[in-house]
């Protein structure tokens, strides 16, 4: 049952978000002060690593804890008699959010699990090629490399520019890597190393034109960038729900276009359900069902805040405030695209003469700001990721800290 206080706050936020355009709401301190009050924050440091996972708001936490308590009291009775209805309700509400049919959506434990189901499930023959990018998420690259070793497929990784001038530049990188043996186009929507937001619709269109299966890793874009699988026209998509949807930790989403479900081999064995039933891909065994109750509450709060359009506008406003200041500092190098249309909530920088680990250590020790060290192909830097509870005052603290780093060796 809804807490009346939580319901009132949610309704007030919904009314405010409905009255204002996302870009205007992004700078509405009253609105975001109310949002921030619903999230617990550390008292002794500024947290700017929300890219790992985003904490839940108070109402989601309360819903999850209440469900956890009830599941421990009722135990097997809940699992055998009530759990399935709760899970299917969560599936239906998530499907509505992403603009898909419930029969195309499964709730997983994280984006990596969703992507492994896709990567390990697509039928491929020796010599078949997959085209991705060198800055794809490491665990997903390893999943493809496992198939390279075990099955003899080929993985081609394109090198992308850090600050592209146009969508055409990105599309051409992928197009040039496609050969007659290519079977899959693998697209990371938002690159976790740099925050680079790829032109996913154009890339999916490229895959369609070349007759390829199109896979999208939306771990970092889902719920902060407005899109649906149908709009971008992909075959498969995996996403994290505990990032920008701010759902309980341990939740992901798998989307499979209806006509592709039967051709995907289950990662977890299932010989009982019909080939076209997406439920045969989610034979996970026992897991914490309380998270699914929290998910439904997170979806309500996501809508109350104005959805992905408002979250994107706010997170971009926070990012632009520090990145524009950082670009003026001689020792700092931004590894994130300059154009705000080409990046998301993540931003990465390096300081000349300082190792990334030393930069992160000094930010925490000298300024009480927590960020993340990021290392990857052609990338070595510090990643800054504000969250929904981050204030402009906290971003200004970061700018002051960066100015200090720029002055001192």
N, C-alpha and C positions, 0 to 999 in steps of 0.2 A: 504494500500500500504506500502511496506517495506521502512523504512528509509535507504537511501543508505549507510550512515555511519554504521548503525547497521549491514547491510548485509555484508559490508566489514570486520568488526570485526569478525562476525560469520564465514565467509569464512576463515579468517586467523587462527582462533582457530581450525577449522576443519582440515585445512592443517597440523597444528602442531600436532594435536592428531592422525592423520593418519600416521605420520612419526615415532612415538615412541611407544614402548610397554607401557602399563599402569603403570607398576612398575617404569619405568624410568621417565615417565611423572609426576608421583606423586612428584618427587623431582625437577622438572624443575621450578625454581623460576620465570623465564621470563614468562612462560605460565600462572602460577597461579597469578602473578601480573596483567596480562592482564584480567584474569577472575575476580579477586577481584575488578578491576576498574569498572566493570559493575554492581556491587552491592553497594547499599547505606549501610553504617555502622555507628554506633554511634561514636561520636567523643570523648566522655568523659568516656567510659568504654569499656572493652573487652567483647564481647558477645560470650558466650560459652553455649548457650541453644538453638541451632538450631534444637533440637529434637522436640520441640513443633510445629513449622512450619518454613519453610525456606523462607525468603524474596525472592521476584522475582527479576530478573535482570532488568536493565533499559529498555531494548527493550520490555520485557513482560509487564512491567508497562505502557509503552507508548501505546502499542497495546490495553491493557485493558481500559485505560482511553479514548483513541480515540473511542473505541467501545461503552463505556458507554455514551460518549457525543452524539454519533450518535443515539443511541437508545432512548435518551431523546428528541432529536430533531424530529426523525421520529415516535416515540412512537408506537401506535398500528399498524401503517402501517408496521413497521419493524417486529413486533411480528407476524402479520398475513401473511406477504408475503416473508420475508427473513430469519427469525430466524431459521426455521426448516432446511433450507439448510446449514446454518452455523453450527448448532448443529450436523447434520449428517456428515459434513466434519470433525468436531472435533472427533466424534465417530470413523470414519474410520481411522484417523491418530493415535488415541490412540490404536485402535485394532491392527494396523500394528506394533506399538511399542511393544505391549505385545505378539505378535505372535498368535493372536486369530482372529476369524472372527468378523466383525462388529456386526453380529447378536448374538454374545455371550457377548457383552460389553455394559454396561450402565454407563453414567456419573452421579454421585451422588454429594451430597454436602460435604461429608467427609467419612472417613473410617467407622466411627461409624454408619452412615446411611446405608452404604453398608452391614455391618455385621448384622445390625438389620433386613434388608430385608431377609438375609439368615437365621438368627437364628429364626425369627418369622415365616418364610415361609416354613421350612422343616416340612412335616407331621410327627407327632410323636403321639404315644398312651400312656396312663398311664402305668408307669412301664418301658417304654423305657429309655435307658441310653445314656448319652453323656459323652465321656471321653475327658477331657482337662487337663490343668495344673494349679497349684495354682498361678502361676505368669502371667496368662493371663490378658489382659487389663480389668480393673475394670468395665467399662461400658458394656463390652461384657459379663462378668460374671453375671452382674445384668440382662441383657437381658435373659440369660439362666435361672437364678433364678426366673425370672418372670414366665417362663413356668413351672418351678418346682412347684410354688405356685398355678398357675391357672390350670395346666393340669395333675399334678401328675407324670411328668417325673423325672428322677434322673440324677444328675450331679456329676460325679466322677472327682476329681482334683488330679493329680499326683504330687508328690514332686520331683523336679529335682535338681541334684547336681549343685553347683555354678561353679565348675571347673572340668567338666567331662574328663575322660581319653580317651574316644572313642565314636563314634557314637552308638555303640552297647549298651553302658551304658544308653543312652537316649532312644533308641528304646525299651529296656527292661522295662524301667519305664512305658511306655505307654502300652506295650504288657501285662504286669502283671495286668493292670487295666481293660482290656477288658474281658467282660463276655458274656454269650449267649444272654443277654438282650441289649447289646450295639448296637446302631444303627448309631451313629455319632462319628467320630474322629475329634476333634477340635484342630488345630495346630496354635500356634502363631509362625510365622517364626522368628522374631527378638523380643526378650523380652524387653519391654520398661523400665522395672525396672533396668536391669543389662547390656543390650546389648548382651545377650547370643543369638547366632545365632544357631537355632536348625537344625538338619539334615533333612530338609523338604522332600527331595526326598525319603529318607529311611522311613520316617514316613508315607508319602502317600502310599508307597509300602505296608507297614504294613496294612494300612486301606484297600487297595485293596485285599490283601490276606485274610483278615477277612470278606470281603463282606460288608464293612461299607461305608457310605457317608463320604467324606473327605472335610472338610472346612478349609481354610487357611486364617488367619489374617495376611496380608502383609503390614499393615499400615506403619511400620518402615523399611521394607526391600525393598519395591518397588522403583526402580530407583537408588538404591545404591548397590544392590546385583544383579548380572546378573542371571536371570532365566525367564522362561515363565510358565504360567499355564500348557501348554501342556507338557513341560519338567518335571515338578514335578508330573504331572498326578493327579490333584485335580478335584473335582466336582464344588466347589464354592470357590471364592476368593474375598476378599475386600481389597482395598488399599487406601492410602491417596495420592493425587496428589499435595498437597501443602506442602509436606515435601521434599523428595529428588529429585523429578522432578522439584521443584521450580516453580510450577504453581501458579496462583492466589489463595489466601485464599478462602476456601469455595468450594473445588473440591475434589471428591473422585471417585473411580472406583469400579464397580461391575462386576465381571466375573462369568458367569454361563455356564458350559459346555452345548452345544446345546441340548443334550438329557435329561438334567435335568431341562430345563426351564419350561416345561409344568407342572411339578410336584411341583413347588415352588409357594406357595400361596402369592399373592401380599400383601405387607404391606399397600400400598395405593390403595384403591378400584379401580378396573377396570374390567368391565364386557363386554367391547366392543371389545377388540383386541383378536386375536387368542391365544390359550393357549401356543403355542410354540414361540410367539413373545416376545422378551425380553423387548420391549417397554411397555408392560403391567405392568412391575415392576417399571417404572419410571414416574408414574402419579403424579408428584410433585406439579403441579400448577406453578404459576409464580415464577421465580427466576432471578437473574442477568445474562443475556445472555452474557454480556461483558466478563465474566470469561472464556467462551468457546473460545472466540477469543484469550484471553491471553494464554489459554491452548495450542492452536496450535503453538503459538510463543515459548512457553516453550519447547515443543517437539523438535522444530528446534534447540534451544540452547542446549538442552540435547544431541542431536546428534553431534553438533559441538564440545562439550567438550569431546567427546569420549564415551558417554553413561555411563551405570552403571559400566562397567569394570574400566574405568578411575576414576569415582567418588569413587568407593570402594577402589581403590589403594591409592588415595589421602587421603581419610578420615582415612584409616587404618594407613597411615604414620603419620598423625597428632596425632592419638590416641596412637600409640605405643611410640611416643616420650615422652609423659607425663606419660603414664602408666608404662613404664620400669623404669623411674626415681622414680615414686611413690613406686614401689615395693621394692626399696632399703631403704625407710624411715621407721624406726621401728614403729612409731605410726600409720602409714597408713595401712589400709586393703583394698585391691581391691576385689570387689564383682563381677567382670567381668572375664570371663574365660581367662586364661593365653595364650592359643593358639590363634594366630591371625585368624586362620581359623574358630574359634568358637565365634567370636564377630564381631559387626559392628561398626557403627560410635559412638555409645553410650558407655560410660564407667562410672562406679559408684564406689565410694570409701567411707570409713568411717575413722574418726580419733579417736583413743582411747582417752577417757576422754572428748570428745566434742560432743555435740548433733549436728546432721546434720544441723539444722537451725542455730546454732551458727557458724558452719563452713562457711555456705553460707553467713551469715551476715558479718563475718570478711573478707572473700574474697572480698566482694563488698566494705566494708568500708575502709579496709586497703590497698587493692590492685586494686580496681576498676575492678574486674572480676565478671561477672554475670554468675551464675550457678543455678541449680535447685535442691531443696530438694526432695528426693524420699522416699516414705514410702509404704511398702507392706508386704505381708507375708514373714517373715524371712529376710526382707530387710529394712534397715534404713541407708540412706547415701546421698551423694551428687552426682548428675549426671552431667557429663561433655560431651557436644556434640559440637565439632567444626563444622563449615560449609564450604561451597565452597569458601568463601572469607577469611577464617581464615589463618593466616600466621604462619610459624614456630616461628617467633619472639614472637607472641602472646602466643603460646604454651610454649615458654621458660619463659615468664612472669608468666604463671600458675605454672610451675615447681619451680620457685623462691619463689612464694607465698606458695606452699606446703612445701617447705623446711623450711620456716619461721614458718608455723603452726606446723611442726614437732618439732621445737626447743622450742616453747613457749606454756605454758598451756592455 
